[in-house]
Amino acid sequence: MEQGGSCEEIRELNELVRQVIRMAGQNVYPRWMDIKAACKYTSMSKNTLMQYIKDDCIYAKRLKGKWYIDRESIDNLMLQDPVKVHLSRLRFVR
């Protein structure tokens, strides 16, 4: 029975692991984000996020005049809010 892989396979695997770690590091968001980071995370405007906060759809706290938004509440909102297609907005081409 062969133990492990060839040196070339091990090098390729090591490089793949390095790439995954680099990619993961670029997209890691903390549990509590300021409004700027939350906008980047959601690709939403500040006004949209503030409306979700006002409507109690996203959990946020204001400390010393700065908003901190809970990333998990954003994730929960996105999971429960299905995309809806409004038939009245569709245009049919003949």
C-alpha positions, 0 to 999 in steps of 0.5 A: 500500500502506497503512503501519501502522494508524490512530491509533485502532488503534495506541492500542488495540494500545498499551493491549492491550500495557500490559494484557499486561505488567501481567498478566505482571508479576503472575504471574512467579515466580523460578527459586528460591522460598521455601516460601511463594511455592512454596505460592502458585505450586502452590496446595499446602500446605507439608506437601504440598510438603515431602512432595514434597521428601522423596520427591525429586520436587521439587528444593530446598535448605536454606540458613541454615534456609530452604527454596528450591524449584526452580520448574522441578522443580515444573513438571516434576512437574506435567507428568509426574503425570497426574490419575488417576480412581479408579473405586472412588471414583465413585458412580453415580446411577440 
